[in-house]
Amino acid sequence: MANIDLSKYGITGATEIVHNPSYEYLFEEETKEGLTGFDIGKLTELDAVNVMTGIYTGRSPKDKFIVMDKTSKDTVWWTTDEYKNDNHPASEEAWSAVKEIAKKELSNKKLYVVDAFCGANKDTRMAVRFIVEVAWQAHFIKNM
């Protein structure tokens, strides 16, 4: 188990933490026998891993919400009646409620932690940490 403190994110009691797993490890985890529900990854005839995400496959950009706060209020191009786009505001209260649900959902489970970057330029890229409970989700993150 990786020695990563997730309590700063409000996540406690992880039974196992797999930090920056290899593709090989994720492949074994996402295709192993005994998985159920959305955890299951199945091999296609071309040996790619396929997962069935049900009605949530191909989520629409229209499902995107950004917290409107003092930082984003004047820096995001918000949708208006005159200028339509997919940047819908969410309140700070809504964000806090969703964050609490996520903390509870991720606590007391085996977790995959993937440290990645957004952007290709080393001088301007942003470090991003993903904490997920399903192997194929970590695999997806590594690919993106």
MDAnalysis code that builds the backbone (N, CA, C; Angstrom):
import MDAnalysis as mda
import numpy as np

u = mda.Universe.empty(432, n_residues=144, atom_resindex=np.repeat(np.arange(144), 3), trajectory=True)
u.add_TopologyAttr("name", ["N", "CA", "C"] * 144)
u.add_TopologyAttr("resid", np.arange(1, 145))
u.add_TopologyAttr("resname", ["MET", "ALA", "ASN", "ILE", "ASP", "LEU", "SER", "LYS", "TYR", "GLY", "ILE", "THR", "GLY", "ALA", "THR", "GLU", "ILE", "VAL", "HIS", "ASN", "PRO", "SER", "TYR", "GLU", "TYR", "LEU", "PHE", "GLU", "GLU", "GLU", "THR", "LYS", "GLU", "GLY", "LEU", "THR", "GLY", "PHE", "ASP", "ILE", "GLY", "LYS", "LEU", "THR", "GLU", "LEU", "ASP", "ALA", "VAL", "ASN", "VAL", "MET", "THR", "GLY", "ILE", "TYR", "THR", "GLY", "ARG", "SER", "PRO", "LYS", "ASP", "LYS", "PHE", "ILE", "VAL", "MET", "ASP", "LYS", "THR", "SER", "LYS", "ASP", "THR", "VAL", "TRP", "TRP", "THR", "THR", "ASP", "GLU", "TYR", "LYS", "ASN", "ASP", "ASN", "HIS", "PRO", "ALA", "SER", "GLU", "GLU", "ALA", "TRP", "SER", "ALA", "VAL", "LYS", "GLU", "ILE", "ALA", "LYS", "LYS", "GLU", "LEU", "SER", "ASN", "LYS", "LYS", "LEU", "TYR", "VAL", "VAL", "ASP", "ALA", "PHE", "CYS", "GLY", "ALA", "ASN", "LYS", "ASP", "THR", "ARG", "MET", "ALA", "VAL", "ARG", "PHE", "ILE", "VAL", "GLU", "VAL", "ALA", "TRP", "GLN", "ALA", "HIS", "PHE", "ILE", "LYS", "ASN", "MET"])
u.atoms.positions = np.array([
    [0.849, -1.182, 0.000],
    [0.000, 0.000, 0.000],
    [0.888, 1.236, 0.000],
    [0.566, 2.164, -0.860],
    [1.329, 3.409, -0.937],
    [1.118, 4.222, 0.336],
    [2.131, 4.947, 0.721],
    [2.066, 5.771, 1.920],
    [1.646, 7.191, 1.536],
    [0.377, 7.355, 1.216],
    [-0.161, 8.655, 0.822],
    [-1.248, 9.030, 1.813],
    [-1.168, 10.240, 2.347],
    [-2.174, 10.718, 3.292],
    [-3.311, 11.383, 2.519],
    [-4.446, 10.724, 2.463],
    [-5.603, 11.277, 1.758],
    [-6.533, 12.046, 2.688],
    [-6.180, 12.120, 3.969],
    [-7.053, 12.809, 4.924],
    [-7.176, 14.301, 4.614],
    [-6.172, 14.875, 3.947],
    [-6.279, 16.296, 3.592],
    [-7.386, 16.538, 2.570],
    [-7.837, 15.461, 1.920],
    [-8.969, 15.546, 0.993],
    [-10.263, 15.109, 1.668],
    [-10.174, 14.732, 2.947],
    [-11.349, 14.261, 3.671],
    [-11.641, 12.791, 3.455],
    [-10.686, 12.063, 2.879],
    [-10.850, 10.634, 2.603],
    [-10.095, 9.864, 3.681],
    [-10.788, 8.981, 4.380],
    [-10.173, 8.258, 5.491],
    [-10.401, 6.758, 5.354],
    [-9.564, 6.001, 6.039],
    [-9.756, 4.564, 6.163],
    [-9.541, 3.753, 4.906],
    [-8.745, 4.252, 3.960],
    [-8.508, 3.483, 2.729],
    [-7.947, 2.112, 3.091],
    [-8.519, 1.068, 2.511],
    [-8.042, -0.286, 2.797],
    [-6.775, -0.609, 2.027],
    [-6.594, 0.054, 0.891],
    [-5.383, -0.085, 0.076],
    [-5.306, 1.126, -0.837],
    [-4.098, 1.631, -1.051],
    [-3.885, 2.740, -1.983],
    [-2.861, 2.288, -3.015],
    [-3.268, 2.311, -4.269],
    [-2.378, 1.960, -5.373],
    [-2.009, 3.272, -6.058],
    [-0.735, 3.663, -5.945],
    [-0.283, 4.964, -6.438],
    [0.385, 4.829, -7.800],
    [-0.091, 5.597, -8.755],
    [0.444, 5.606, -10.120],
    [0.685, 4.191, -10.656],
    [-0.379, 3.396, -10.721],
    [-0.224, 2.010, -11.181],
    [0.174, 1.929, -12.646],
    [0.851, 0.844, -12.988],
    [1.246, 0.606, -14.378],
    [0.024, 0.173, -15.183],
    [0.133, 0.272, -16.509],
    [-0.937, -0.216, -17.376],
    [-1.153, -1.714, -17.164],
    [-0.064, -2.443, -16.986],
    [-0.155, -3.887, -16.798],
    [-0.949, -4.227, -15.533],
    [-0.655, -3.511, -14.452],
    [-1.375, -3.749, -13.199],
    [-2.857, -3.420, -13.364],
    [-3.146, -2.296, -13.984],
    [-4.543, -1.901, -14.178],
    [-5.281, -2.902, -15.058],
    [-4.613, -3.384, -16.100],
    [-5.222, -4.387, -16.975],
    [-5.630, -5.618, -16.171],
    [-4.726, -6.090, -15.322],
    [-5.032, -7.258, -14.488],
    [-6.204, -6.969, -13.553],
    [-6.214, -5.791, -12.959],
    [-7.271, -5.430, -12.010],
    [-8.633, -5.264, -12.679],
    [-8.656, -4.669, -13.864],
    [-9.939, -4.368, -14.508],
    [-10.537, -5.566, -15.241],
    [-9.753, -6.623, -15.423],
    [-10.258, -7.804, -16.133],
    [-10.293, -9.054, -15.252],
    [-10.004, -8.918, -13.970],
    [-9.960, -10.110, -13.117],
    [-11.364, -10.662, -12.858],
    [-11.397, -11.946, -12.563],
    [-12.656, -12.645, -12.279],
    [-13.298, -12.089, -11.007],
    [-14.619, -12.118, -10.977],
    [-15.344, -11.750, -9.767],
    [-15.787, -10.304, -9.680],
    [-15.418, -9.474, -10.642],
    [-15.863, -8.081, -10.621],
    [-17.353, -8.020, -10.951],
    [-18.013, -7.001, -10.421],
    [-19.443, -6.841, -10.675],
    [-19.753, -5.407, -11.077],
    [-20.903, -5.216, -11.689],
    [-21.389, -3.878, -12.015],
    [-20.458, -3.103, -12.921],
    [-20.268, -1.832, -12.592],
    [-19.453, -0.936, -13.408],
    [-17.956, -1.206, -13.273],
    [-17.555, -2.088, -12.348],
    [-16.135, -2.412, -12.174],
    [-15.594, -3.298, -13.294],
    [-16.480, -3.971, -14.021],
    [-16.081, -5.000, -14.984],
    [-15.477, -4.395, -16.250],
    [-14.316, -4.906, -16.617],
    [-13.721, -4.617, -17.913],
    [-13.597, -5.921, -18.681],
    [-14.041, -5.944, -19.922],
    [-13.986, -7.170, -20.726],
    [-13.134, -6.933, -21.956],
    [-12.420, -7.982, -22.362],
    [-11.584, -7.889, -23.554],
    [-12.435, -7.979, -24.813],
    [-12.112, -7.122, -25.773],
    [-12.757, -7.193, -27.081],
    [-11.976, -8.169, -27.955],
    [-12.461, -8.402, -29.163],
    [-11.762, -9.303, -30.091],
    [-10.390, -8.755, -30.488],
    [-10.154, -7.456, -30.269],
    [-8.852, -6.851, -30.578],
    [-7.988, -6.678, -29.325],
    [-8.418, -7.297, -28.220],
    [-7.704, -7.259, -26.938],
    [-7.671, -5.882, -26.284],
    [-8.613, -5.031, -26.624],
    [-8.798, -3.777, -25.891],
    [-9.762, -4.058, -24.742],
    [-9.702, -3.240, -23.701],
    [-10.628, -3.407, -22.585],
    [-11.857, -2.545, -22.844],
    [-13.022, -3.160, -22.739],
    [-14.295, -2.480, -22.936],
    [-15.042, -2.465, -21.606],
    [-15.604, -1.324, -21.249],
    [-16.425, -1.230, -20.041],
    [-17.801, -0.702, -20.419],
    [-18.798, -1.210, -19.738],
    [-20.166, -0.769, -19.979],
    [-20.551, 0.201, -18.866],
    [-20.783, 1.440, -19.237],
    [-21.115, 2.460, -18.244],
    [-22.595, 2.824, -18.267],
    [-23.390, 2.030, -18.954],
    [-24.835, 2.237, -18.931],
    [-25.261, 3.539, -19.573],
    [-26.235, 4.172, -18.978],
    [-26.809, 5.392, -19.557],
    [-25.856, 6.575, -19.493],
    [-24.742, 6.442, -18.772],
    [-23.818, 7.564, -18.623],
    [-22.726, 7.583, -19.679],
    [-22.776, 6.684, -20.641],
    [-21.785, 6.645, -21.707],
    [-21.884, 7.911, -22.549],
    [-20.736, 8.520, -22.840],
    [-20.715, 9.693, -23.713],
    [-21.418, 10.896, -23.122],
    [-21.073, 11.252, -21.903],
    [-21.738, 12.379, -21.245],
    [-21.624, 13.637, -22.092],
    [-22.659, 14.402, -22.084],
    [-22.741, 15.614, -22.879],
    [-22.000, 16.766, -22.207],
    [-21.361, 17.640, -22.999],
    [-20.778, 18.854, -22.419],
    [-21.831, 19.712, -21.719],
    [-23.089, 19.518, -22.071],
    [-24.155, 20.285, -21.430],
    [-24.349, 19.876, -19.968],
    [-23.712, 18.783, -19.555],
    [-23.766, 18.337, -18.162],
    [-22.663, 18.973, -17.317],
    [-21.925, 19.912, -17.885],
    [-20.770, 20.516, -17.206],
    [-21.220, 21.704, -16.353],
    [-20.763, 21.708, -15.110],
    [-21.039, 22.823, -14.214],
    [-19.726, 23.284, -13.598],
    [-19.572, 24.585, -13.445],
    [-18.374, 25.196, -12.871],
    [-18.822, 26.017, -11.672],
    [-18.082, 25.906, -10.573],
    [-18.437, 26.675, -9.384],
    [-18.220, 28.154, -9.665],
    [-19.267, 28.932, -9.479],
    [-19.133, 30.380, -9.625],
    [-18.745, 30.937, -8.260],
    [-17.520, 31.447, -8.185],
    [-17.022, 32.055, -6.958],
    [-16.297, 33.343, -7.320],
    [-15.605, 33.936, -6.361],
    [-14.953, 35.223, -6.632],
    [-13.864, 35.101, -7.695],
    [-13.250, 33.922, -7.834],
    [-12.225, 33.730, -8.857],
    [-12.831, 33.531, -10.237],
    [-13.840, 32.690, -10.324],
    [-14.395, 32.339, -11.638],
    [-15.454, 33.316, -12.143],
    [-16.005, 34.111, -11.256],
    [-17.121, 34.990, -11.629],
    [-16.825, 35.837, -12.861],
    [-15.633, 36.399, -12.912],
    [-15.284, 37.295, -14.015],
    [-14.248, 36.698, -14.974],
    [-13.932, 35.411, -14.816],
    [-12.923, 34.808, -15.695],
    [-13.464, 33.672, -16.559],
    [-14.691, 33.253, -16.325],
    [-15.316, 32.195, -17.125],
    [-16.370, 32.827, -18.027],
    [-16.434, 32.359, -19.238],
    [-17.453, 32.817, -20.179],
    [-18.731, 32.036, -19.876],
    [-19.583, 32.611, -19.041],
    [-20.810, 31.960, -18.599],
    [-21.867, 32.015, -19.689],
    [-22.700, 30.982, -19.738],
    [-23.802, 30.976, -20.691],
    [-24.829, 32.040, -20.305],
    [-25.383, 32.671, -21.295],
    [-26.445, 33.661, -21.089],
    [-27.524, 33.415, -22.135],
    [-28.640, 34.103, -21.996],
    [-29.689, 33.978, -23.010],
    [-29.179, 34.442, -24.366],
    [-28.329, 35.467, -24.351],
    [-27.813, 36.016, -25.606],
    [-26.666, 35.178, -26.178],
    [-25.761, 34.710, -25.308],
    [-24.584, 33.947, -25.742],
    [-24.608, 32.560, -25.095],
    [-25.128, 31.594, -25.830],
    [-25.264, 30.228, -25.310],
    [-23.925, 29.481, -25.387],
    [-23.594, 28.768, -24.314],
    [-22.471, 27.835, -24.304],
    [-22.730, 26.809, -23.208],
    [-21.766, 25.984, -22.913],
    [-21.965, 24.898, -21.952],
    [-21.408, 25.191, -20.565],
    [-21.039, 26.430, -20.276],
    [-20.468, 26.779, -18.974],
    [-21.574, 27.218, -18.022],
    [-22.176, 26.242, -17.356],
    [-23.275, 26.510, -16.436],
    [-22.733, 26.713, -15.025],
    [-23.236, 27.716, -14.299],
    [-22.742, 27.961, -12.945],
    [-23.342, 26.993, -11.924],
    [-22.507, 26.613, -10.967],
    [-22.953, 25.859, -9.792],
    [-22.594, 26.696, -8.573],
    [-23.408, 26.621, -7.549],
    [-23.142, 27.401, -6.337],
    [-22.049, 26.733, -5.507],
    [-21.424, 27.515, -4.648],
    [-20.421, 26.960, -3.739],
    [-21.069, 25.953, -2.790],
    [-22.333, 26.178, -2.443],
    [-23.056, 25.253, -1.568],
    [-23.266, 23.899, -2.259],
    [-23.619, 23.941, -3.540],
    [-23.803, 22.693, -4.296],
    [-22.480, 21.935, -4.374],
    [-21.381, 22.660, -4.637],
    [-20.059, 22.030, -4.697],
    [-19.718, 21.372, -3.363],
    [-19.969, 22.058, -2.264],
    [-19.668, 21.502, -0.941],
    [-20.466, 20.227, -0.681],
    [-21.726, 20.212, -1.079],
    [-22.572, 19.030, -0.879],
    [-22.055, 17.844, -1.694],
    [-21.691, 18.084, -2.948],
    [-21.176, 17.010, -3.807],
    [-19.829, 16.510, -3.284],
    [-18.999, 17.426, -2.805],
    [-17.690, 17.049, -2.264],
    [-17.850, 16.148, -1.033],
    [-18.814, 16.439, -0.184],
    [-19.063, 15.599, 0.994],
    [-19.483, 14.192, 0.586],
    [-20.332, 14.099, -0.423],
    [-20.753, 12.788, -0.927],
    [-19.541, 12.016, -1.448],
    [-18.676, 12.694, -2.200],
    [-17.487, 12.041, -2.766],
    [-16.547, 11.559, -1.662],
    [-16.328, 12.365, -0.630],
    [-15.449, 11.964, 0.472],
    [-15.968, 10.698, 1.145],
    [-17.264, 10.645, 1.384],
    [-17.852, 9.454, 2.011],
    [-17.752, 8.251, 1.086],
    [-18.003, 8.448, -0.196],
    [-17.965, 7.352, -1.169],
    [-16.559, 6.761, -1.291],
    [-15.529, 7.598, -1.201],
    [-14.155, 7.131, -1.386],
    [-13.516, 6.598, -0.104],
    [-14.090, 6.873, 1.036],
    [-13.512, 6.416, 2.304],
    [-13.752, 4.923, 2.504],
    [-12.796, 4.294, 3.194],
    [-12.890, 2.883, 3.587],
    [-12.925, 1.922, 2.405],
    [-12.178, 2.232, 1.354],
    [-12.137, 1.383, 0.162],
    [-10.715, 1.299, -0.379],
    [-10.510, 0.341, -1.275],
    [-9.282, 0.306, -2.064],
    [-9.372, 1.449, -3.069],
    [-8.285, 2.219, -3.190],
    [-8.292, 3.379, -4.080],
    [-7.083, 3.368, -5.006],
    [-7.280, 3.945, -6.159],
    [-6.212, 4.167, -7.129],
    [-5.959, 5.668, -7.172],
    [-4.701, 6.058, -6.984],
    [-4.319, 7.470, -7.023],
    [-3.405, 7.670, -8.225],
    [-3.809, 8.561, -9.122],
    [-3.024, 8.843, -10.321],
    [-2.637, 10.313, -10.292],
    [-1.340, 10.571, -10.248],
    [-0.825, 11.936, -10.324],
    [-0.473, 12.218, -11.774],
    [-1.095, 13.235, -12.329],
    [-0.934, 13.541, -13.750],
    [-0.750, 15.045, -13.930],
    [-0.671, 15.458, -15.180],
    [-0.525, 16.870, -15.509],
    [-1.539, 17.261, -16.568],
    [-1.972, 18.498, -16.482],
    [-2.828, 19.095, -17.506],
    [-1.953, 20.092, -18.257],
    [-1.718, 19.816, -19.528],
    [-0.846, 20.675, -20.325],
    [0.476, 19.989, -20.612],
    [1.060, 20.306, -21.752],
    [2.300, 19.668, -22.182],
    [3.545, 20.475, -21.823],
    [3.418, 21.780, -21.670],
    [4.560, 22.645, -21.384],
    [4.939, 22.522, -19.911],
    [6.164, 22.093, -19.629],
    [6.596, 21.895, -18.245],
    [6.561, 23.183, -17.425],
    [6.675, 24.323, -18.082],
    [6.675, 25.594, -17.358],
    [5.275, 26.044, -16.950],
    [4.274, 25.584, -17.658],
    [2.922, 26.083, -17.391],
    [1.907, 24.994, -17.052],
    [2.307, 23.732, -17.123],
    [1.344, 22.662, -16.858],
    [0.910, 22.667, -15.390],
    [-0.249, 22.057, -15.146],
    [-0.813, 22.009, -13.809],
    [-0.844, 20.560, -13.317],
    [-0.340, 20.346, -12.120],
    [-0.401, 19.013, -11.521],
    [-1.832, 18.739, -11.065],
    [-2.316, 17.530, -11.358],
    [-3.671, 17.133, -10.985],
    [-3.606, 15.736, -10.374],
    [-4.251, 15.554, -9.229],
    [-4.311, 14.233, -8.586],
    [-5.731, 13.698, -8.717],
    [-5.840, 12.492, -9.252],
    [-7.123, 11.809, -9.380],
    [-7.168, 10.679, -8.361],
    [-8.261, 10.570, -7.644],
    [-8.456, 9.504, -6.667],
    [-9.741, 8.784, -7.065],
    [-9.608, 7.522, -7.470],
    [-10.757, 6.772, -7.977],
    [-10.808, 5.394, -7.329],
    [-11.965, 4.751, -7.416],
    [-12.138, 3.446, -6.779],
    [-12.226, 2.286, -7.758],
    [-12.155, 2.563, -9.058],
    [-12.294, 1.521, -10.069],
    [-11.055, 1.540, -10.968],
    [-10.489, 0.356, -11.225],
    [-9.242, 0.258, -11.990],
    [-9.353, 0.882, -13.374],
    [-10.453, 0.634, -14.096],
    [-10.536, 1.165, -15.456],
    [-10.638, 2.686, -15.465],
    [-11.126, 3.279, -14.373],
    [-11.138, 4.742, -14.298],
    [-9.705, 5.276, -14.247],
    [-8.848, 4.616, -13.482],
    [-7.436, 5.012, -13.426],
    [-6.773, 4.802, -14.782],
    [-7.118, 3.721, -15.464],
    [-6.583, 3.439, -16.800],
    [-6.985, 4.554, -17.769],
    [-8.246, 4.955, -17.728],
    [-8.745, 6.040, -18.578],
    [-7.957, 7.331, -18.317],
    [-7.741, 7.640, -17.053],
    [-7.010, 8.861, -16.687],
    [-5.591, 8.815, -17.244],
    [-4.912, 7.687, -17.099],
    [-3.545, 7.573, -17.617],
    [-3.502, 7.763, -19.131],
    [-4.541, 7.304, -19.824],
    [-4.584, 7.464, -21.281],
    [-4.830, 8.906, -21.696],
    [-5.570, 9.631, -20.907],
    [-5.928, 10.991, -21.292],
    [-4.819, 11.952, -20.938],
])
